[in-house]
Amino acid sequence: MEAFLRDRFPYLAEEIAGIGEGAQIGSDAARHLSFFSASRVFTECTNLGFCTSDRGPLHAKTFDIGNQHDVYVLHRVVPEHGYRYFRVNWAGNVWAPTGINEHGLAVGSSSTPAIPDQDPCAMPWHMTMNVVLRECATVQEALALLAETPLAGKGHNYGLMDANGDGAIVEKCGDRQGIIRPERDVTCCANHYTTEPLREFVAGDGPGRQSSLDRLAWMRRSFIEADPQPPLTLDALIGAVRNSEGDGRLCRKGFAGGHTHYAMVYICRERTVLVSDGYPCDTPFIAHRL
């Protein structure tokens, strides 16, 4: 993984080395902090986007994570070369599971199963959105970059939305990639694959998979299959993230072992993220503008 970064995206390798030097923890510890998540999976993160609304294109992501939630930070990145962006990561590593850049491209990710026979000389899965946010202004540019960037470790379903109202879900692991385009101006994904290149890979039939199936079904019923379709508004998206009823709830306050410790709602054209620093069903959203 380090060899891949040095060859393809040397600025990430340099950032990791700088963390090791600046924090005086050494290069091995700094690499471990940023690489180790490639062997872990969080099973209940959700992405939901609206291509159009009363506030323009919107994207939401929930963070369903364990007891390490108190070490996450909202980090403003101002690269020497590339676009400015927000990312959410652990202090001291270079993950970017979600964020928005100065062009209004918003991204979010949901962990998915690994596929076998991967080439380990590839992008560590939790770092991928760094390069998308830094190098891409639109969803089309992001799709092209992702297509030529293999992943190492677990997979990801990426939710993408840009300021022009172009959205997509990208299912990705190893060298495989599937793309889902919006239906009725809505994009959504959970933690399982649905596209032909990847749907054969299933991580068992435990509660995590059932939760993923339930959440995706709820989002589709609520915003894609509903007749008539409800208005796609900022309040509707926040309400969906705050939903704490039924098996498909997105705010999982201990339900079936899930914990939605954070949620982000991006207003793409305003380059703004609304952050719920706690369970979104009972925590206010605070606005941060890039």
HELIX and SHEET records of a PDB file:
HELIX    1   1 GLU A    2  ARG A    8  1                                   7    
HELIX    2   2 PRO A   10  GLY A   22  1                                  13    
HELIX    3   3 SER A   27  PHE A   35  1                                   9    
HELIX    4   4 PHE A   36  SER A   39  5                                   4    
HELIX    5   5 HIS A   69  VAL A   71  5                                   3    
HELIX    6   6 TRP A  125  MET A  127  5                                   3    
HELIX    7   7 THR A  128  GLU A  135  1                                   8    
HELIX    8   8 VAL A  139  ALA A  147  1                                   9    
HELIX    9   9 PRO A  207  MET A  219  1                                  13    
HELIX   10  10 ARG A  220  ILE A  224  3                                   5    
HELIX   11  11 LEU A  234  ARG A  242  1                                   9    
HELIX   12  12 PHE A  255  GLY A  257  5                                   3    
HELIX   13  13 CYS A  268  GLU A  270  5                                   3    
SHEET    1   A 6 VAL A 186  CYS A 189  0                                        
SHEET    2   A 6 ASN A  47  PHE A  50 -1                                        
SHEET    3   A 6 LEU A  58  ASP A  64 -1                                        
SHEET    4   A 6 THR A 260  ILE A 267 -1                                        
SHEET    5   A 6 THR A 272  SER A 276 -1                                        
SHEET    6   A 6 PHE A 285  ARG A 289 -1                                        
SHEET    1   B 7 TYR A  72  VAL A  77  0                                        
SHEET    2   B 7 TYR A  85  TRP A  90 -1                                        
SHEET    3   B 7 THR A  98  ASN A 101 -1                                        
SHEET    4   B 7 ALA A 106  THR A 112 -1                                        
SHEET    5   B 7 GLY A 155  MET A 161 -1                                        
SHEET    6   B 7 GLY A 167  CYS A 173 -1                                        
SHEET    7   B 7 ARG A 176  ILE A 180 -1                                        
SHEET    1   C 2 MET A 123  PRO A 124  0                                        
SHEET    2   C 2 LEU A 151  ALA A 152  1                                        
END                                                                             
